[in-house]
Amino acid sequence: MTIPAGVREASWTGSLRTLLPHYTRELEKPGAPPAFRVVLPRGASVTITRIPGTARRLVEIGRSTKPRTSNGYTAWDLEVSTFVAQLGLQGWKRDNVSHQREGLAVVFMEPEA
């Protein structure tokens, strides 16, 4: 997937449970980029963005290639549910998106406080 201008790419080998709090703090620092795209060891990526003018966040979970079989899509759904549980995204609004013909992603929007 193409990284939008200004988005900083990072790698992560820590616990998924600590990823969102860590990069939320990074986004709050002076001079922080508008978003972080975090590449995980097995190929998935998590992009964390602040919604301008709010304290709310967008979290995108993606893969650069779409599954090729129905079993692949079943595995993708399981992977997304694991991310939701580990990142604490329960109750966030979900949208399925596709940035490129070959990739896929799911975007979660933090609810208003």
C-alpha positions, 0 to 999 in steps of 0.5 A: 500500500502507498503511504500518504505524504507525511505519514511516518512508517514504523515497525513493531515487534511488541504486544498488540495491546501496547501498540495503540497506546504507544502510538497515540502518545507519539501522535501527541508529541510536538512535531509529530506526523499526522499518522503512523503506519506500523508494519507488523512482522507477518505483513499486516499494517496498522495506521493510526491517525488523529481526526483533525480538530478532535481527540478521536482516532482512526485505526486502519488495519490492512494487508497489501494483498487480498485473499484469493479464496473464501478460506482466505477471507475467513482467515482475514475476518479472524485476523481483524477480530483479533486486532479488534480485541487486542487493540481495544477497538470494540464499539468503534465504527467499522468501515471496509475499504480498499485502497488499491486493487490488490490490497484491502483494509478495515478502518475503525473510527473512535466514538465521540466521548 
